[in-house]
């Protein structure tokens, strides 16, 4: 029986039942690898955009530096003043932005795939609020330094993630139950955060409000290395379970039938998503809506089924760096925290997503 011409071009059906839009590359050892050309193109373009925005952002500030000089300095050919400004002051901030955006994008893609719901992101589930609660406890009750605040935020995010998973468990964790429990936990933790703010003195309250907005100001190498080390461990772990994650999107019964250890895989990937989100929040504060919008925008660009993990990472990094540039340059002399910019853009996107989901009859 001959294969139809269209199917030969698109390849076999994907795990979600849609035809695979790409090419099959065969190796000399008899193995074949399916390559989604459109997704690879989107990833390449997003990486170029992120790097270009990073160079522009490094050159932005009270002492502007042309892009050519920024590149020359990064290659070790700048003068002493440029090397100090680029390598010590601005480069760490940009790297934190890239890593935080990538971590939020990947964490959001994981939660949306596990819950099978476009609203299943850390912003909606309350992980950011949980990390904020941990930071506020350290700021308000103990007047801790920056390192203690970071540790408190990480602990708060992990405790919140564990609480959501435990409360949503009933012979397994299912999508809508996870989202509903997350919304409830988010409401409770938000109330706790408001109470902590009212108990703080003026100085601690002002410090807490700035942190709660989400900002990259003052970020240095001490934030870069923990993010980089954690990403080096978790990203390969998540990508290594990408096939199982795509199978989970078809439902637990189908995944069981295909030999996937459903609850083990779900718990492992949720733990990775919580760690990524909590660490990103600990480094930059609760930067809103990047985890919600990045996976959805990546999916629309690639037009590919599945969680689109790598495109979501690249989209998150690009969004956060561009938003940081906008927060510094788009409002004249007034510099806004990056969380304020992503909050406005993400809020508009969330309203559009809700309208789309309602018209489609899914909510």
Secondary structure as a PSIPRED ss2 file (coil, helix, strand):
# PSIPRED VFORMAT (PSIPRED V4.0)

   1 X C   1.000  0.000  0.000
   2 X C   1.000  0.000  0.000
   3 X C   1.000  0.000  0.000
   4 X C   1.000  0.000  0.000
   5 X H   0.000  1.000  0.000
   6 X H   0.000  1.000  0.000
   7 X H   0.000  1.000  0.000
   8 X H   0.000  1.000  0.000
   9 X H   0.000  1.000  0.000
  10 X H   0.000  1.000  0.000
  11 X C   1.000  0.000  0.000
  12 X C   1.000  0.000  0.000
  13 X E   0.000  0.000  1.000
  14 X C   1.000  0.000  0.000
  15 X C   1.000  0.000  0.000
  16 X C   1.000  0.000  0.000
  17 X C   1.000  0.000  0.000
  18 X C   1.000  0.000  0.000
  19 X E   0.000  0.000  1.000
  20 X C   1.000  0.000  0.000
  21 X C   1.000  0.000  0.000
  22 X C   1.000  0.000  0.000
  23 X E   0.000  0.000  1.000
  24 X E   0.000  0.000  1.000
  25 X E   0.000  0.000  1.000
  26 X E   0.000  0.000  1.000
  27 X C   1.000  0.000  0.000
  28 X C   1.000  0.000  0.000
  29 X C   1.000  0.000  0.000
  30 X C   1.000  0.000  0.000
  31 X C   1.000  0.000  0.000
  32 X E   0.000  0.000  1.000
  33 X E   0.000  0.000  1.000
  34 X E   0.000  0.000  1.000
  35 X E   0.000  0.000  1.000
  36 X C   1.000  0.000  0.000
  37 X H   0.000  1.000  0.000
  38 X H   0.000  1.000  0.000
  39 X H   0.000  1.000  0.000
  40 X H   0.000  1.000  0.000
  41 X H   0.000  1.000  0.000
  42 X H   0.000  1.000  0.000
  43 X H   0.000  1.000  0.000
  44 X H   0.000  1.000  0.000
  45 X H   0.000  1.000  0.000
  46 X H   0.000  1.000  0.000
  47 X H   0.000  1.000  0.000
  48 X H   0.000  1.000  0.000
  49 X H   0.000  1.000  0.000
  50 X H   0.000  1.000  0.000
  51 X H   0.000  1.000  0.000
  52 X H   0.000  1.000  0.000
  53 X H   0.000  1.000  0.000
  54 X H   0.000  1.000  0.000
  55 X H   0.000  1.000  0.000
  56 X H   0.000  1.000  0.000
  57 X H   0.000  1.000  0.000
  58 X H   0.000  1.000  0.000
  59 X C   1.000  0.000  0.000
  60 X C   1.000  0.000  0.000
  61 X C   1.000  0.000  0.000
  62 X C   1.000  0.000  0.000
  63 X C   1.000  0.000  0.000
  64 X C   1.000  0.000  0.000
  65 X C   1.000  0.000  0.000
  66 X C   1.000  0.000  0.000
  67 X H   0.000  1.000  0.000
  68 X H   0.000  1.000  0.000
  69 X H   0.000  1.000  0.000
  70 X H   0.000  1.000  0.000
  71 X H   0.000  1.000  0.000
  72 X H   0.000  1.000  0.000
  73 X H   0.000  1.000  0.000
  74 X H   0.000  1.000  0.000
  75 X C   1.000  0.000  0.000
  76 X C   1.000  0.000  0.000
  77 X C   1.000  0.000  0.000
  78 X C   1.000  0.000  0.000
  79 X C   1.000  0.000  0.000
  80 X H   0.000  1.000  0.000
  81 X H   0.000  1.000  0.000
  82 X H   0.000  1.000  0.000
  83 X H   0.000  1.000  0.000
  84 X H   0.000  1.000  0.000
  85 X H   0.000  1.000  0.000
  86 X H   0.000  1.000  0.000
  87 X H   0.000  1.000  0.000
  88 X H   0.000  1.000  0.000
  89 X H   0.000  1.000  0.000
  90 X H   0.000  1.000  0.000
  91 X H   0.000  1.000  0.000
  92 X H   0.000  1.000  0.000
  93 X H   0.000  1.000  0.000
  94 X H   0.000  1.000  0.000
  95 X H   0.000  1.000  0.000
  96 X H   0.000  1.000  0.000
  97 X H   0.000  1.000  0.000
  98 X H   0.000  1.000  0.000
  99 X H   0.000  1.000  0.000
 100 X H   0.000  1.000  0.000
 101 X H   0.000  1.000  0.000
 102 X H   0.000  1.000  0.000
 103 X H   0.000  1.000  0.000
 104 X H   0.000  1.000  0.000
 105 X H   0.000  1.000  0.000
 106 X H   0.000  1.000  0.000
 107 X H   0.000  1.000  0.000
 108 X H   0.000  1.000  0.000
 109 X H   0.000  1.000  0.000
 110 X H   0.000  1.000  0.000
 111 X H   0.000  1.000  0.000
 112 X H   0.000  1.000  0.000
 113 X H   0.000  1.000  0.000
 114 X H   0.000  1.000  0.000
 115 X H   0.000  1.000  0.000
 116 X C   1.000  0.000  0.000
 117 X C   1.000  0.000  0.000
 118 X C   1.000  0.000  0.000
 119 X C   1.000  0.000  0.000
 120 X C   1.000  0.000  0.000
 121 X C   1.000  0.000  0.000
 122 X H   0.000  1.000  0.000
 123 X H   0.000  1.000  0.000
 124 X H   0.000  1.000  0.000
 125 X H   0.000  1.000  0.000
 126 X C   1.000  0.000  0.000
 127 X H   0.000  1.000  0.000
 128 X H   0.000  1.000  0.000
 129 X H   0.000  1.000  0.000
 130 X H   0.000  1.000  0.000
 131 X H   0.000  1.000  0.000
 132 X H   0.000  1.000  0.000
 133 X H   0.000  1.000  0.000
 134 X H   0.000  1.000  0.000
 135 X H   0.000  1.000  0.000
 136 X H   0.000  1.000  0.000
 137 X H   0.000  1.000  0.000
 138 X H   0.000  1.000  0.000
 139 X H   0.000  1.000  0.000
 140 X H   0.000  1.000  0.000
 141 X H   0.000  1.000  0.000
 142 X H   0.000  1.000  0.000
 143 X C   1.000  0.000  0.000
 144 X C   1.000  0.000  0.000
 145 X C   1.000  0.000  0.000
 146 X H   0.000  1.000  0.000
 147 X H   0.000  1.000  0.000
 148 X H   0.000  1.000  0.000
 149 X H   0.000  1.000  0.000
 150 X H   0.000  1.000  0.000
 151 X H   0.000  1.000  0.000
 152 X H   0.000  1.000  0.000
 153 X H   0.000  1.000  0.000
 154 X H   0.000  1.000  0.000
 155 X H   0.000  1.000  0.000
 156 X H   0.000  1.000  0.000
 157 X H   0.000  1.000  0.000
 158 X H   0.000  1.000  0.000
 159 X H   0.000  1.000  0.000
 160 X H   0.000  1.000  0.000
 161 X H   0.000  1.000  0.000
 162 X H   0.000  1.000  0.000
 163 X H   0.000  1.000  0.000
 164 X H   0.000  1.000  0.000
 165 X H   0.000  1.000  0.000
 166 X H   0.000  1.000  0.000
 167 X H   0.000  1.000  0.000
 168 X H   0.000  1.000  0.000
 169 X C   1.000  0.000  0.000
 170 X C   1.000  0.000  0.000
 171 X C   1.000  0.000  0.000
 172 X C   1.000  0.000  0.000
 173 X C   1.000  0.000  0.000
 174 X C   1.000  0.000  0.000
 175 X H   0.000  1.000  0.000
 176 X H   0.000  1.000  0.000
 177 X H   0.000  1.000  0.000
 178 X H   0.000  1.000  0.000
 179 X H   0.000  1.000  0.000
 180 X H   0.000  1.000  0.000
 181 X H   0.000  1.000  0.000
 182 X H   0.000  1.000  0.000
 183 X H   0.000  1.000  0.000
 184 X H   0.000  1.000  0.000
 185 X H   0.000  1.000  0.000
 186 X H   0.000  1.000  0.000
 187 X H   0.000  1.000  0.000
 188 X H   0.000  1.000  0.000
 189 X H   0.000  1.000  0.000
 190 X H   0.000  1.000  0.000
 191 X H   0.000  1.000  0.000
 192 X H   0.000  1.000  0.000
 193 X H   0.000  1.000  0.000
 194 X H   0.000  1.000  0.000
 195 X H   0.000  1.000  0.000
 196 X H   0.000  1.000  0.000
 197 X H   0.000  1.000  0.000
 198 X H   0.000  1.000  0.000
 199 X H   0.000  1.000  0.000
 200 X C   1.000  0.000  0.000
 201 X C   1.000  0.000  0.000
 202 X H   0.000  1.000  0.000
 203 X H   0.000  1.000  0.000
 204 X H   0.000  1.000  0.000
 205 X H   0.000  1.000  0.000
 206 X H   0.000  1.000  0.000
 207 X H   0.000  1.000  0.000
 208 X H   0.000  1.000  0.000
 209 X H   0.000  1.000  0.000
 210 X H   0.000  1.000  0.000
 211 X H   0.000  1.000  0.000
 212 X H   0.000  1.000  0.000
 213 X H   0.000  1.000  0.000
 214 X C   1.000  0.000  0.000
 215 X C   1.000  0.000  0.000
 216 X C   1.000  0.000  0.000
 217 X C   1.000  0.000  0.000
 218 X C   1.000  0.000  0.000
 219 X C   1.000  0.000  0.000
 220 X C   1.000  0.000  0.000
 221 X H   0.000  1.000  0.000
 222 X H   0.000  1.000  0.000
 223 X H   0.000  1.000  0.000
 224 X H   0.000  1.000  0.000
 225 X H   0.000  1.000  0.000
 226 X H   0.000  1.000  0.000
 227 X H   0.000  1.000  0.000
 228 X H   0.000  1.000  0.000
 229 X H   0.000  1.000  0.000
 230 X H   0.000  1.000  0.000
 231 X H   0.000  1.000  0.000
 232 X H   0.000  1.000  0.000
 233 X H   0.000  1.000  0.000
 234 X H   0.000  1.000  0.000
 235 X H   0.000  1.000  0.000
 236 X H   0.000  1.000  0.000
 237 X H   0.000  1.000  0.000
 238 X H   0.000  1.000  0.000
 239 X H   0.000  1.000  0.000
 240 X H   0.000  1.000  0.000
 241 X C   1.000  0.000  0.000
 242 X H   0.000  1.000  0.000
 243 X H   0.000  1.000  0.000
 244 X H   0.000  1.000  0.000
 245 X H   0.000  1.000  0.000
 246 X H   0.000  1.000  0.000
 247 X H   0.000  1.000  0.000
 248 X H   0.000  1.000  0.000
 249 X C   1.000  0.000  0.000
 250 X C   1.000  0.000  0.000
 251 X C   1.000  0.000  0.000
 252 X H   0.000  1.000  0.000
 253 X H   0.000  1.000  0.000
 254 X H   0.000  1.000  0.000
 255 X H   0.000  1.000  0.000
 256 X H   0.000  1.000  0.000
 257 X H   0.000  1.000  0.000
 258 X C   1.000  0.000  0.000
 259 X C   1.000  0.000  0.000
 260 X C   1.000  0.000  0.000
 261 X C   1.000  0.000  0.000
 262 X H   0.000  1.000  0.000
 263 X H   0.000  1.000  0.000
 264 X H   0.000  1.000  0.000
 265 X H   0.000  1.000  0.000
 266 X H   0.000  1.000  0.000
 267 X H   0.000  1.000  0.000
 268 X H   0.000  1.000  0.000
 269 X H   0.000  1.000  0.000
 270 X H   0.000  1.000  0.000
 271 X H   0.000  1.000  0.000
 272 X H   0.000  1.000  0.000
 273 X H   0.000  1.000  0.000
 274 X H   0.000  1.000  0.000
 275 X H   0.000  1.000  0.000
 276 X H   0.000  1.000  0.000
 277 X H   0.000  1.000  0.000
 278 X H   0.000  1.000  0.000
 279 X H   0.000  1.000  0.000
 280 X H   0.000  1.000  0.000
 281 X H   0.000  1.000  0.000
 282 X H   0.000  1.000  0.000
 283 X H   0.000  1.000  0.000
 284 X H   0.000  1.000  0.000
 285 X C   1.000  0.000  0.000
 286 X C   1.000  0.000  0.000
 287 X C   1.000  0.000  0.000
 288 X C   1.000  0.000  0.000
 289 X C   1.000  0.000  0.000
 290 X H   0.000  1.000  0.000
 291 X H   0.000  1.000  0.000
 292 X H   0.000  1.000  0.000
 293 X H   0.000  1.000  0.000
 294 X H   0.000  1.000  0.000
 295 X H   0.000  1.000  0.000
 296 X H   0.000  1.000  0.000
 297 X H   0.000  1.000  0.000
 298 X H   0.000  1.000  0.000
 299 X H   0.000  1.000  0.000
 300 X H   0.000  1.000  0.000
 301 X H   0.000  1.000  0.000
 302 X H   0.000  1.000  0.000
 303 X C   1.000  0.000  0.000
 304 X C   1.000  0.000  0.000
 305 X C   1.000  0.000  0.000
 306 X C   1.000  0.000  0.000
 307 X C   1.000  0.000  0.000
 308 X C   1.000  0.000  0.000
 309 X H   0.000  1.000  0.000
 310 X H   0.000  1.000  0.000
 311 X H   0.000  1.000  0.000
 312 X H   0.000  1.000  0.000
 313 X H   0.000  1.000  0.000
 314 X H   0.000  1.000  0.000
 315 X H   0.000  1.000  0.000
 316 X H   0.000  1.000  0.000
 317 X H   0.000  1.000  0.000
 318 X H   0.000  1.000  0.000
 319 X H   0.000  1.000  0.000
 320 X H   0.000  1.000  0.000
 321 X H   0.000  1.000  0.000
 322 X H   0.000  1.000  0.000
 323 X H   0.000  1.000  0.000
 324 X H   0.000  1.000  0.000
 325 X H   0.000  1.000  0.000
 326 X H   0.000  1.000  0.000
 327 X H   0.000  1.000  0.000
 328 X H   0.000  1.000  0.000
 329 X H   0.000  1.000  0.000
 330 X C   1.000  0.000  0.000
 331 X C   1.000  0.000  0.000
 332 X C   1.000  0.000  0.000
 333 X C   1.000  0.000  0.000
 334 X C   1.000  0.000  0.000
 335 X C   1.000  0.000  0.000
 336 X C   1.000  0.000  0.000
 337 X C   1.000  0.000  0.000
 338 X H   0.000  1.000  0.000
 339 X H   0.000  1.000  0.000
 340 X H   0.000  1.000  0.000
 341 X H   0.000  1.000  0.000
 342 X H   0.000  1.000  0.000
 343 X H   0.000  1.000  0.000
 344 X H   0.000  1.000  0.000
 345 X H   0.000  1.000  0.000
 346 X H   0.000  1.000  0.000
 347 X H   0.000  1.000  0.000
 348 X H   0.000  1.000  0.000
 349 X H   0.000  1.000  0.000
 350 X H   0.000  1.000  0.000
 351 X H   0.000  1.000  0.000
 352 X H   0.000  1.000  0.000
 353 X H   0.000  1.000  0.000
 354 X H   0.000  1.000  0.000
 355 X H   0.000  1.000  0.000
 356 X H   0.000  1.000  0.000
 357 X H   0.000  1.000  0.000
 358 X H   0.000  1.000  0.000
 359 X H   0.000  1.000  0.000
 360 X C   1.000  0.000  0.000
 361 X C   1.000  0.000  0.000
 362 X C   1.000  0.000  0.000
 363 X C   1.000  0.000  0.000
